[in-house]
Amino acid sequence: MSLSSEFSETENTLNINIDGRFCYDCHQGFTSAYKQLSQAAAKKFIIDFSRASYMDIANFEKLFKIK
């Protein structure tokens, strides 16, 4: 799995891009990227799964816990 994130200051948006398998082994990278949201003072975020090939239930549940 490849994960990248970028913050757009002009739009106050954090983009998280997931490529490949999004499984439990990857949760630390996702959590780290998401924590940038509070540090960057983003007003919204976008999680792009267009290149993801698989997501396990643990990470699916994690999406619902995002505040």
C-alpha positions in Angstrom: 0.0 0.0 0.0 1.1 3.5 -0.8 -0.3 6.4 1.1 0.3 10.1 0.5 -1.2 13.2 1.9 -1.1 16.9 1.1 -2.6 20.0 2.6 -4.0 22.8 0.4 -3.7 26.1 2.3 -5.9 27.9 -0.3 -8.8 25.5 0.2 -8.0 24.5 3.8 -8.3 20.8 2.7 -6.2 17.8 3.6 -6.1 15.1 0.8 -5.2 11.5 1.7 -4.5 9.3 -1.3 -4.5 5.5 -0.9 -3.1 3.2 -3.5 -3.2 -0.6 -3.2 -4.3 -2.7 -0.2 -5.7 -0.7 2.7 -5.3 -3.2 5.5 -4.6 -3.3 9.3 -0.8 -3.1 8.7 -1.3 0.3 7.1 -3.3 2.0 9.9 -0.4 3.8 11.4 0.4 5.6 8.2 -3.3 6.5 7.8 -3.5 7.8 11.4 -0.4 9.8 10.9 -1.8 11.4 7.8 -5.1 12.1 9.4 -3.4 13.8 12.4 -2.1 16.4 10.0 -5.7 17.6 9.8 -5.6 19.1 13.3 -2.0 20.4 12.9 -2.8 22.0 9.6 -6.1 23.4 10.8 -7.9 22.0 7.8 -11.6 22.6 7.5 -12.3 19.5 5.4 -10.5 16.4 4.2 -10.8 14.1 1.2 -9.9 10.4 1.3 -9.2 9.2 -2.3 -9.8 5.4 -2.7 -9.8 5.5 -6.5 -6.6 3.4 -6.6 -7.3 1.2 -3.6 -7.7 -2.5 -4.4 -8.8 -3.7 -1.0 -10.0 -2.5 2.4 -10.3 -4.7 5.5 -13.0 -4.2 8.2 -10.7 -2.7 10.7 -9.9 0.3 8.5 -13.5 0.5 7.3 -14.5 1.0 10.9 -11.7 3.5 11.5 -13.3 5.7 8.8 -16.5 5.9 10.9 -14.5 7.0 14.0 -13.0 10.0 12.4 -14.1 13.2 14.0 
